[in-house]
Amino acid sequence: MAARTHVFDDRMPSDVEIESANRLRMILADEIMPDEPTRFRLVAERGRQADVVLAPGVAKALLDLLQHVGSGRAVTLVPKRHMLTTQQAADLLNVSRPHLIKLLDQGKMKYETVGRHRRISAEAALDYRTERDADRAAALAELAAIDADLV
């Protein structure tokens, strides 16, 4: 199978991929213990064997990935140091490209200029998203408190 060259892959998983993701997720979920390395012995059809140790963080990430694929959702893995175009960053943040440009102009996110184009690190976009989500949660909690006072 050829390696994927695009960071964003909008392809939805096939029925076979969904089924295999769910099957593997069930097998892993039965074996993985939180906060402990998980050891496996993999045996391929041609007889090759390999001992594998999954660190807790890797095991959780793998389970999360398999859950998304098993639910039929497209999944994109983006390395934190990868530089994104403004459209890719906007897609990652689920905002329009013009809104993202406004955020960059306001200094809400760091970016680099490559020629005439702006590039945003995935890490900067994800940091902004975390901050934005925390601000939204705080505002929602404040609204809930005001609502509770009115009742």
For each residue, the residues with C-beta under 8 A, 3 or more apart:
1:
2:
3:
4: 9
5:
6: 9
7: 76 78 82 84 88
8: 76 78 88 91
9: 4 6 74 76
10: 74
11: 74
12: 72 73 74
13: 17 18 21 69 72 73 74 75
14: 17 18
15: 18 19
16: 19 20
17: 13 14 20 21 69
18: 13 14 15 21 22 69 70 71 72
19: 15 16 22 23
20: 16 17 23 24
21: 13 17 18 24 25 66 67 69 70
22: 18 19 25 26 66 70
23: 19 20 26 27
24: 20 21 27 28 66
25: 21 22 28 29 63 66 67 70
26: 22 23 29 30
27: 23 24 30 31
28: 24 25 31 32 38 59 62 63 66
29: 25 26 32 63
30: 26 27
31: 27 28 38 40
32: 28 29 38 54 59 60 63
33: 36 38
34: 56
35: 56
36: 33 56
37: 53 54 55 56
38: 28 31 32 33 53 54 56 59
39: 51 52 53 54
40: 31 51 52 53 54
41: 49 50 51 52
42: 49 50 51 52
43: 47 48 49
44: 47 48 49
45:
46:
47: 43 44
48: 43 44
49: 41 42 43 44
50: 41 42
51: 39 40 41 42
52: 39 40 41 42
53: 37 38 39 40
54: 32 37 38 39 40 58 59 62
55: 37 58 59
56: 34 35 36 37 38 59 60
57: 60 61
58: 54 55 61 62
59: 28 32 38 54 55 56 62 63
60: 32 56 57 63 64
61: 57 58 64 65
62: 28 54 58 59 65 66
63: 25 28 29 32 59 60 66 67
64: 60 61 67 68
65: 61 62 68 69 75 77
66: 21 22 24 25 28 62 63 69 70
67: 21 25 63 64 70 71
68: 64 65 71 73 75
69: 13 17 18 21 65 66 72 73 75
70: 18 21 22 25 66 67
71: 18 67 68
72: 12 13 18 69
73: 12 13 68 69
74: 9 10 11 12 13
75: 13 65 68 69
76: 7 8 9
77: 65
78: 7 8 82 84 92 122
79: 82 122
80: 121 122 123 126
81: 121 122 123
82: 7 78 79 121 122
83: 112 114 119 120 121 122
84: 7 78 88 89 92 119 120 121 122 125
85: 88 89 117 119
86: 89 90 97 100 101 104 117 118 120
87: 90 91 97
88: 7 8 84 85 91 92
89: 84 85 86 92 93 100 109 120 122 125
90: 86 87 93 95 96 97 99 100
91: 8 87 88 94
92: 78 84 88 89 122 125 126 129
93: 89 90 100 125 128 129 132
94: 91
95: 90 99 100 103
96: 90 99 100
97: 86 87 90 100 101
98: 101 102
99: 90 95 96 102 103
100: 86 89 90 93 95 96 97 103 104
101: 86 97 98 104 105 118
102: 98 99 105 106
103: 95 99 100 106 108 109 128
104: 86 100 101 107 108 109 111 118 120
105: 101 102
106: 102 103
107: 104
108: 103 104 128
109: 89 103 104 120 124 125 128
110: 120 121 124
111: 104 118 119 120 124
112: 83 118 119 120 121
113: 116 117 118 119
114: 83 117 118 119
115:
116: 113
117: 85 86 113 114
118: 86 101 104 111 112 113 114
119: 83 84 85 111 112 113 114
120: 83 84 86 89 104 109 110 111 112 124 125
121: 80 81 82 83 84 110 112 124 125
122: 78 79 80 81 82 83 84 89 92 125 126
123: 80 81 126 127
124: 109 110 111 120 121 127 128
125: 84 89 92 93 109 120 121 122 128 129
126: 80 92 122 123 129 130
127: 123 124 130 131
128: 93 103 108 109 124 125 131 132
129: 92 93 125 126 132 133
130: 126 127 133 134
131: 127 128 134 135
132: 93 128 129 135 136
133: 129 130 136 137
134: 130 131 137 138
135: 131 132 138 139
136: 132 133 139 140
137: 133 134 140 141
138: 134 135 141 142
139: 135 136 142 143
140: 136 137 143 144
141: 137 138 144 145
142: 138 139 145 146
143: 139 140 146 147
144: 140 141 147 148
145: 141 142 148 149
146: 142 143 149 150
147: 143 144 150 151
148: 144 145 151
149: 145 146
150: 146 147
151: 147 148
